[in-house]
Amino acid sequence: MIASAFTFASEADRVAFLGGLFVTIAILALVMDRLRSRRERVGQLDSVGWVPWTLVFLACAIIGGGLLALSLPTALFSQ
């Protein structure tokens, strides 16, 4: 059901969906970065994470915001 709705969606709807997906990933990266910064064992070598959450947040927020901004006029004035 969802796949058929996505198949027959317009390009603006697809761009809006992808923008929302990127913003969701950015929010998840923000939460993960805050969890890593509040960890108790910060000084030990094994507590260092390998994912650059700040970079993931910034990249996904910029891409998601841009995609949502591109799809906004068509989504608002499509009627």
Secondary structure, DSSP 8 states (H G I E B T S, - for coil): -HHHHHHT--HHHHHHHHHHHHHHHHHHHHHHHHHHHT-S--SSGGG--SS-HHHHHHHHHHHHHHHHHHHHHHHHS--
